[in-house]
Amino acid sequence: MFFKGVNGQIDFDGQKVTITREGFMARASQGRSSKVLHLHQIAAVQYKPPSRLVNGFIQFSVSGELSEKVALKGQRTKAAAQDENAVILWHKHKEEAEALVDAINDALAAQHQPTGEGSSAGTDIEKLAELHSQGILTDEEFAAAKAKALGL
């Protein structure tokens, strides 16, 4: 899924979110850049819907990153404009943004579902190996998850 906001664009392929900033508004807020967030890095997705008078935003909380001080009510969109993990949106983007947020939240929920009683360590390791081969898991993450699946 692809979504183009005011100060950047978000691409979600089911495994990772890529925030890309190009153009005047992007340079004015964050500078030209690209950031990739794998699903396992995303702790939460905050969505503030836009109205006809006020912009909204999609903001990702990332595990291991220090978050900024909480903005006062009425200042959240302004604070999000300065956050590298957020993209501002206008009212005309509302439907696209909601579909994207729903897809990401569904993928996050599926990632955190228990594997069930019928799963085996071998099945879990096969899934981990696939994620590792796709570059989603680093060598260290794969080794740690494999040891956990084996009960070591």
C-alpha positions in Angstrom: 0.0 0.0 0.0 1.2 3.5 -0.8 0.1 6.7 0.8 1.3 10.2 0.0 0.9 12.8 2.7 1.9 16.5 3.1 5.5 16.1 4.3 6.3 12.6 3.1 4.9 9.3 1.9 4.4 5.9 3.5 4.8 2.6 1.7 3.7 -0.6 3.4 4.5 -4.0 1.8 3.1 -6.2 4.6 6.5 -6.6 6.3 7.9 -3.2 6.6 6.9 0.5 6.5 9.1 2.9 4.5 8.8 6.6 5.2 10.2 8.7 2.3 10.5 12.4 2.2 11.0 14.3 -1.0 9.9 17.7 -2.3 9.6 21.1 -0.7 7.4 20.3 2.3 9.5 17.3 3.2 12.7 19.3 3.0 11.1 22.1 5.1 10.2 19.7 7.9 12.7 16.8 8.0 15.0 17.1 5.1 15.1 14.6 2.2 15.3 11.1 3.6 14.1 7.6 3.7 13.5 5.4 6.8 12.5 1.7 6.9 10.7 0.3 9.9 10.2 -3.5 10.1 7.0 -4.6 11.8 8.8 -6.0 14.8 10.3 -2.5 15.4 6.9 -0.8 15.5 5.4 -0.6 19.0 2.3 1.4 18.1 0.6 3.4 15.4 -1.0 6.7 16.3 -3.6 8.1 13.9 -5.1 11.5 14.3 -7.8 11.9 11.6 -7.8 15.2 9.8 -10.9 17.5 9.7 -11.7 20.0 7.1 -10.0 22.7 9.2 -7.2 20.8 10.9 -4.5 18.5 9.5 -4.1 15.0 10.9 -1.1 12.6 11.1 0.1 9.0 11.1 2.8 8.5 13.7 4.8 5.4 14.5 6.2 4.6 18.0 9.5 2.7 17.5 10.8 0.3 20.1 14.1 1.5 21.5 13.8 5.1 20.4 13.2 7.9 22.9 10.0 9.6 22.2 9.6 13.4 22.4 7.8 15.1 25.2 4.0 14.8 24.9 2.6 17.8 23.1 -0.2 19.8 24.6 -3.7 19.4 23.2 -4.0 21.4 20.0 -0.2 21.1 19.4 0.0 17.4 18.5 0.0 17.9 14.7 2.6 20.6 15.0 4.8 18.3 17.1 4.2 15.4 14.6 5.5 17.6 11.7 8.9 17.6 13.4 8.9 13.8 14.1 10.8 11.6 11.7 8.3 8.8 12.3 5.2 10.8 11.4 3.6 12.0 8.2 1.0 14.8 8.1 -2.2 14.4 6.1 -4.9 16.6 4.8 -8.7 15.9 4.9 -8.5 14.6 1.3 -6.1 11.9 2.4 -8.4 10.6 5.1 -9.8 7.4 3.4 -6.3 6.3 2.1 -4.8 7.0 5.5 -7.4 5.0 7.4 -6.9 2.0 5.0 -3.2 2.1 5.5 -3.4 2.4 9.3 -5.9 -0.6 9.3 -3.6 -2.7 7.2 -0.6 -2.0 9.4 -2.5 -2.6 12.6 -3.8 -5.9 11.2 -0.3 -7.0 10.3 0.9 -6.0 13.8 -1.9 -7.9 15.4 -1.2 -11.0 13.3 2.5 -10.8 14.2 1.7 -11.0 17.9 -0.8 -13.8 17.7 0.2 -16.9 19.6 1.5 -19.7 17.4 -1.1 -22.2 18.8 -0.7 -25.5 20.5 -0.2 -27.4 17.2 2.9 -25.5 16.3 6.3 -27.1 16.7 9.8 -25.7 17.1 10.6 -26.8 13.6 7.7 -24.8 12.1 8.7 -21.8 14.1 12.3 -22.0 13.0 11.2 -22.4 9.3 9.2 -19.1 9.7 12.2 -17.4 11.3 14.5 -18.7 8.6 12.2 -17.2 5.9 12.2 -13.8 7.7 16.0 -14.0 8.0 16.4 -14.8 4.3 14.2 -11.8 3.5 16.4 -9.6 5.5 13.8 -8.8 8.1 15.7 -10.4 10.9 19.4 -9.8 11.4 21.8 -12.7 12.1 21.7 -11.9 15.9 17.9 -11.6 16.0 17.5 -14.9 14.1 20.0 -16.7 16.4 18.2 -15.4 19.5 14.7 -16.3 18.2 15.9 -19.7 17.1 17.4 -20.4 20.6 14.1 -19.3 22.2 12.0 -21.6 19.9 14.3 -24.5 20.8 13.9 -23.6 24.5 17.6 -22.9 25.0 
